[in-house]
């Protein structure tokens, strides 16, 4: 199937970015919003983004004008009838997205593809809202969509081979690096990110500082530490997701409420001038937010945790080994097809250092026998979530690397 015309529902930051991806590739796009005012504002925002590229010498004026002209605004679902692919990029709420997907059945052609840009929601449930679940799949773009190269293509249980075979080459035409993921909360990248952030939060509970944790991870090779990244993205993004899914102490007895408590005080990060760090002019960090250490110490006291000195080696091991173990579980569950897929996601979506080859490649460089022994030690010290993934235990026993999996 050839994709000649795209429609995008939802013209927020992500929807506009996705529209620019297709416009850049020469494909006409219809961008749907709920009102004329919102539609016009979205088109104006896209034009402003291209104007900025022109002013910085990244794009010729004529090329910018051509790309803006490829994006047409709309407010009526009937205007999407000619689309070969419709991508919904509306608010991250299951009911809203299901309503949008159900509406599309009455509008687009029977063979048109319907994609969701959700970051966390169950794509199987979303596909069930359509009378054509075989034509529904996830296309998880990373923000900013017109800059980030990674695209997680999420295959629902009913997604057809032809739908997948259409989207994968399309992604490459768009200049994206596509990786197929199965359906689970957070797919490949965000699911691994959750355990990485979990350990950063726990290290904070146990006595490390946010500056120490961020520096240790930076020295390992990531461009930013976990707390600096959350300040940049907005701490409230994860907070709203956790509230929506009811994630908290009931699921994790060591759950850290520090990020949530910061959000309750409107400490969202750079955009509010204060988050884990305090910012000057909303951009340059001038130091730690003193409230963070206070909240972490109070939480440790509440949970009966004796705070201690923690060295950088432990910080790196716990943050990185948690990702490796979760990656092996994703392979066991067939969410990820191969270790290299996980590495591609981590390298292109989350800043894992290229010279370390990705977390699964790095696991082989550490040695799976060494890794499994350390995971068992961490399970004794910190709980059963550190139990080595069966895949790691099996491969270590067979003295085979993860790279032996094809």
C-alpha positions in Angstrom: 0.0 0.0 0.0 1.3 3.5 -0.9 0.9 6.3 1.6 0.2 9.4 -0.4 -1.9 11.5 2.0 -1.6 11.9 5.8 -4.0 13.2 8.4 -3.1 14.0 12.0 -5.7 14.5 14.7 -4.5 16.9 17.5 -2.4 19.9 16.7 -0.5 20.3 19.9 3.3 20.2 20.1 3.5 16.6 19.1 0.8 16.8 16.4 2.5 19.8 14.8 5.9 18.1 15.0 4.6 15.0 13.2 3.0 17.1 10.5 6.4 18.7 9.9 8.0 15.3 9.6 5.7 14.4 6.7 5.8 17.9 5.1 9.6 17.7 5.2 9.4 14.4 3.3 7.1 15.9 0.6 3.8 14.4 1.8 0.6 16.4 2.0 -0.8 16.6 5.5 -4.2 17.5 6.9 -4.0 18.7 10.5 -7.3 18.4 12.4 -8.2 20.6 15.4 -11.4 21.1 17.4 -12.0 24.7 16.4 -11.1 27.2 13.7 -9.1 29.2 16.3 -7.1 26.2 17.4 -6.6 25.1 13.7 -5.3 28.5 12.7 -3.1 28.8 15.7 -1.5 25.4 14.9 -0.8 26.4 11.3 0.7 29.7 12.5 2.9 27.8 15.0 4.2 25.5 12.2 5.0 28.5 10.0 6.8 30.1 12.9 8.9 27.0 13.4 9.9 27.0 9.7 10.6 30.8 9.9 13.0 30.0 12.8 14.9 27.5 10.6 15.2 30.0 7.8 16.5 32.7 10.2 19.2 30.3 11.5 20.3 29.4 8.0 19.0 25.8 8.2 16.5 26.1 5.4 15.9 28.2 2.3 12.9 30.5 2.3 11.4 28.8 -0.7 11.7 25.4 0.8 10.1 26.5 4.0 7.2 28.0 2.1 6.7 24.8 0.2 6.6 22.8 3.4 4.1 25.0 5.1 1.9 24.8 2.0 1.8 21.0 2.3 0.0 21.3 5.7 -3.7 22.0 5.5 -5.8 22.8 8.6 -9.2 21.2 9.2 -11.9 21.0 11.8 -14.2 18.4 10.3 -13.5 14.7 10.3 -15.0 14.5 6.8 -11.9 16.4 5.6 -9.9 13.3 6.5 -11.6 11.0 4.0 -8.8 10.9 1.5 -6.1 10.0 4.0 -4.2 6.8 3.6 -2.8 7.0 7.1 -4.4 8.9 10.1 -2.3 9.4 13.2 -4.1 10.5 16.4 -2.0 12.7 18.7 -4.7 13.8 21.1 -4.5 14.0 24.9 -3.0 10.9 26.5 -6.3 9.6 27.9 -7.8 6.2 26.9 -11.4 7.3 26.5 -10.5 10.3 24.3 -8.3 8.3 22.0 -10.9 5.4 21.7 -13.5 7.9 20.7 -11.3 9.4 18.1 -10.4 6.0 16.6 -14.1 4.9 16.6 -15.0 8.1 14.7 -12.5 7.4 12.0 -14.2 4.1 10.9 -17.0 6.1 9.5 -14.7 8.5 7.6 -11.6 6.9 6.1 -11.3 4.3 3.4 -11.5 0.6 4.5 -7.8 0.0 3.7 -6.6 3.2 5.4 -4.2 2.8 8.4 -5.0 4.2 11.8 -2.1 4.9 14.1 -1.9 6.1 17.7 1.0 8.2 19.0 0.4 7.1 22.6 3.5 6.7 24.8 2.0 4.4 27.4 -1.6 3.3 26.6 -2.7 -0.2 25.7 -2.7 -0.3 21.9 -4.7 -3.5 21.9 -7.5 -1.7 23.8 -7.3 1.2 21.4 -7.4 -1.1 18.4 -10.5 -2.7 19.8 -12.3 0.6 19.4 -12.1 0.2 15.7 -14.1 -2.1 13.4 -10.8 -2.7 11.6 -8.2 -3.7 14.3 -6.0 -5.2 11.7 -5.4 -1.7 10.3 -4.5 -0.2 13.7 -1.0 0.1 15.2 1.1 2.4 17.3 3.5 5.0 15.8 5.3 6.5 18.9 7.2 9.5 17.7 9.7 11.1 20.2 9.6 14.8 21.0 10.5 16.9 19.2 9.0 14.7 16.5 10.7 16.6 13.6 14.1 16.3 15.2 14.3 12.9 17.0 15.1 10.0 14.7 13.5 7.1 16.7 10.1 5.7 15.9 8.6 2.9 18.0 6.2 1.0 15.7 3.9 -0.8 18.1 2.3 -4.0 16.8 -1.0 -4.8 18.5 -2.3 -8.4 18.7 -4.5 -7.9 15.6 -2.2 -5.7 13.5 -1.8 -7.2 10.1 1.5 -8.1 8.4 0.5 -5.7 5.6 0.0 -2.8 8.0 3.4 -3.3 9.5 5.0 -3.8 6.1 3.6 -0.5 5.0 4.7 1.5 8.0 8.3 0.3 8.3 9.5 1.5 4.9 7.4 4.7 5.4 9.4 5.4 8.6 12.6 5.1 6.7 11.4 7.4 4.0 10.7 9.9 6.7 14.3 9.6 7.9 13.3 7.8 11.0 14.8 4.7 12.6 11.9 2.3 13.2 11.9 -0.4 15.9 9.0 -2.8 16.3 7.6 -3.2 19.8 4.9 -5.4 21.3 2.2 -4.0 23.5 3.0 -3.2 27.2 3.0 -0.2 29.4 5.6 2.2 28.0 6.6 -0.2 25.1 10.4 -0.7 25.0 11.9 2.7 25.7 9.7 4.2 28.4 9.4 0.9 30.2 13.2 0.8 30.5 13.2 4.4 31.5 10.9 3.7 34.4 13.3 1.3 36.1 16.2 3.7 35.4 14.3 6.5 37.1 13.1 4.2 39.9 16.7 3.5 40.9 17.7 7.2 40.7 14.8 7.9 43.1 15.8 5.1 45.4 19.5 6.3 45.5 18.2 9.7 46.4 16.2 8.1 49.3 19.3 6.3 50.5 21.6 9.3 50.7 23.0 10.3 47.3 22.3 13.8 46.0 20.7 14.7 42.7 24.0 16.4 41.7 26.0 13.3 42.5 23.6 11.0 40.7 23.4 13.2 37.6 27.2 13.6 37.5 27.9 9.8 37.8 25.5 9.1 34.9 27.0 11.9 32.8 30.5 10.6 33.5 29.3 7.2 32.3 28.5 8.8 29.0 24.8 9.9 28.9 24.4 13.6 27.9 22.4 14.4 31.0 21.6 12.7 34.3 18.1 11.4 35.2 17.1 14.5 37.3 18.3 17.1 34.8 16.5 15.3 32.0 13.2 15.3 34.0 13.6 19.0 34.7 14.1 19.6 30.9 11.1 17.5 29.9 8.9 18.7 32.7 8.5 16.7 35.9 4.7 17.0 35.6 4.7 14.8 32.5 5.5 11.7 34.5 3.4 12.9 37.4 0.3 13.1 35.3 0.9 9.7 33.8 1.4 8.1 37.3 -1.8 9.7 38.5 -3.7 8.5 35.5 -2.5 4.9 36.0 -2.7 4.9 39.8 1.0 4.2 40.1 2.3 4.7 43.7 3.2 3.0 47.0 0.5 0.3 46.5 2.5 -1.1 43.6 6.0 -0.4 45.0 6.7 -0.2 48.7 9.8 1.8 48.0 8.0 4.2 45.6 9.4 7.7 45.9 6.9 10.5 46.1 9.5 13.2 45.9 8.8 14.1 42.2 5.0 14.1 43.0 5.5 16.4 46.0 7.5 18.8 43.9 4.7 18.8 41.3 2.1 19.5 43.9 4.1 22.7 44.6 4.3 23.6 40.9 8.0 22.8 40.8 7.8 21.3 37.3 11.4 21.9 36.2 12.9 24.4 33.8 9.6 25.8 32.6 8.7 27.0 36.1 12.2 28.0 37.0 12.4 25.3 39.7 12.3 21.5 39.8 15.0 19.2 41.1 17.3 22.2 40.4 16.8 26.0 40.6 17.1 27.8 37.2 18.2 31.3 36.2 16.1 32.7 33.4 14.4 29.3 33.2 17.4 27.6 31.6 20.7 27.7 33.5 20.8 25.6 36.7 22.2 27.6 39.6 22.0 24.7 42.2 19.9 22.0 43.7 16.4 22.8 44.9 16.9 22.5 48.7 13.4 21.1 49.1 14.5 17.9 47.3 17.0 16.8 50.0 14.5 17.7 52.7 11.8 15.6 51.1 14.1 12.7 50.4 15.3 12.6 54.0 11.7 12.7 55.3 10.8 9.9 53.0 13.7 7.8 54.1 12.7 8.3 57.7 9.1 7.3 56.9 10.2 4.1 55.1 12.8 3.2 57.8 15.7 3.6 55.4 19.1 4.3 57.0 20.8 6.9 54.8 24.4 6.4 53.9 27.3 7.4 51.6 26.9 6.0 48.1 29.7 5.8 45.6 29.5 6.5 41.9 30.1 2.9 40.9 26.9 1.8 42.8 25.0 4.7 41.2 26.0 3.6 37.7 25.4 -0.1 38.3 22.0 0.3 39.8 20.7 2.7 37.1 22.2 0.9 34.1 21.9 -2.7 35.4 18.2 -2.1 36.1 17.8 -1.2 32.4 19.7 -4.2 31.3 17.6 -6.6 33.4 14.3 -5.0 32.2 15.6 -5.3 28.6 16.1 -9.0 29.1 12.6 -9.3 30.5 11.3 -7.5 27.4 13.1 -10.1 25.3 11.6 -12.9 27.4 8.1 -11.5 26.9 8.7 -10.9 23.2 7.9 -7.2 23.5 11.3 -6.7 21.9 12.4 -9.0 19.1 16.1 -8.9 19.6 18.8 -7.2 21.9 19.9 -4.9 19.1 16.4 -3.4 18.9 16.6 -2.4 22.5 20.0 -0.9 21.9 18.7 1.1 18.9 15.9 2.5 21.1 18.2 3.4 23.9 20.8 5.0 21.6 18.4 7.0 19.4 15.7 7.9 21.9 17.3 8.2 25.3 20.9 9.3 24.8 22.6 6.1 25.8 26.3 6.6 24.9 27.1 5.2 21.4 30.6 4.1 22.4 29.0 1.7 24.9 26.9 0.2 22.2 23.5 0.3 24.0 22.6 -1.4 27.3 22.4 -4.9 25.9 25.7 -4.6 24.1 27.1 -3.2 27.3 25.8 -6.2 29.3 27.9 -8.5 27.1 31.0 -6.3 27.7 30.4 -6.6 31.5 30.0 -10.3 31.1 26.6 -12.0 31.8 28.1 -14.2 34.6 29.4 -11.1 36.4 26.2 -9.3 35.7 24.0 -12.1 37.1 26.1 -12.3 40.2 25.7 -8.6 40.8 22.0 -8.7 40.2 21.6 -11.5 42.8 23.6 -9.4 45.3 21.3 -6.4 44.6 18.2 -8.7 45.0 19.4 -9.6 48.5 20.2 -6.0 49.4 17.3 -4.2 47.7 14.4 -6.6 46.9 13.1 -9.2 44.5 12.7 -6.8 41.6 16.5 -7.3 41.2 16.1 -11.0 40.5 17.9 -11.7 37.2 15.7 -12.1 34.2 15.5 -15.9 33.3 17.1 -15.1 29.9 20.2 -13.6 31.6 20.5 -16.6 34.0 20.1 -19.1 31.1 22.6 -17.4 28.9 25.1 -16.9 31.7 24.8 -20.6 32.5 25.4 -21.5 28.9 28.3 -19.0 28.7 26.6 -17.3 25.8 26.3 -13.5 25.2 23.1 -11.7 24.5 24.5 -11.1 21.0 24.0 -14.8 20.3 20.3 -14.2 20.1 19.1 -13.4 16.6 
